[in-house]
Amino acid sequence: MAVLRFPQEDRKIDSEPAICSELAALGIDYERWSLDRVGEDASADEVLAAYSDEIEEMKRRGGYVTADVIDVNPATPNLETMLAKFDKEHTHDEDEVRFILAGRGIFFLHLGDKIVSIEVGAGDMLRVPRGATHWFTLCEDRRIRAIRWFQDTAGWTPHYTGSGVDQSFQPLCFGPAYLGPRVATGIRV
Ligand SMILES: [Fe+2]
C-alpha cells in the first residue's frame, strides 16, 4: 500500500480510496493490483507472462509498445550511480509507469507550487504522466522490482530541471527512513 504525503502541509494519507482520489485530482493514475500471480523467485520472463493480460491492457490504455522488469537491490552494480540519475528533479517525454512487485521507493512530484510524495510498495501501480516534474529514490533497503512500460525506450531519458528542489525534501519512508547523502534543509519550492 502506498503512502501519500504533502510535506508542505505536513499531511499524510494512507487509505486506498483517499490516495486514489487525491492522485486522480492531480492527474496521476494509481491502482492496487494482485500480487498472487507469481512467487518472489519468479524470473523476469515468468513475471511478464503471468501479468501478460495487465501488460497488454496497459499498452492499450497508454499507447505503450513494450514492457520489462527492473530489479534493483543493494548488490546491483553501480546502484548509487543509477539512483543518482533519478533522484534529481526531471521530466520525461513519455509516461513513467510502474507496477511494484517488491521493495519500496518514493516518487516526489512537483506540481505547480505543490510537492507530493508517493511512497510505493508491492502491489502499487503508478502512472506519472509525461512532462510531470518529479524525482525518485529508494527506501533504506535499496530494493525495488517493478514492471515498466514504455512508449519509446529512447524517450525515457531524464530531462533535468536543475531546480535543486529535490535537495529540500528528505525521502521519508514508512519503514526506517533512508538517511542518504541528502538532509532536510527546510522546505522551499
Ligand atoms: Fe523519472
Residues whose N, C-alpha, C, O or C-beta is under 5 A from the ligand:
A	BS01	LIG	E96
